[in-house]
């Protein structure tokens, strides 16, 4: 499915009383999900344990 088709489907699912900000937030969400899917496909992921260790390093100071 093309990006245009995905956006149109998302807009059609939204209620009629939405504003422009609602639409842009929905499109931004779709873009973020697609970017995450691409990261997963390309192996750019870390385990929960690795992330916990990173957070521990950030908060250790």
Secondary structure, DSSP 8 states (H G I E B T S, - for coil): --HHHHHHHHHHHS-TT--HHHHHHHHHHHHHHHHHHHHHHTT----HHHHHHHHHHHH--
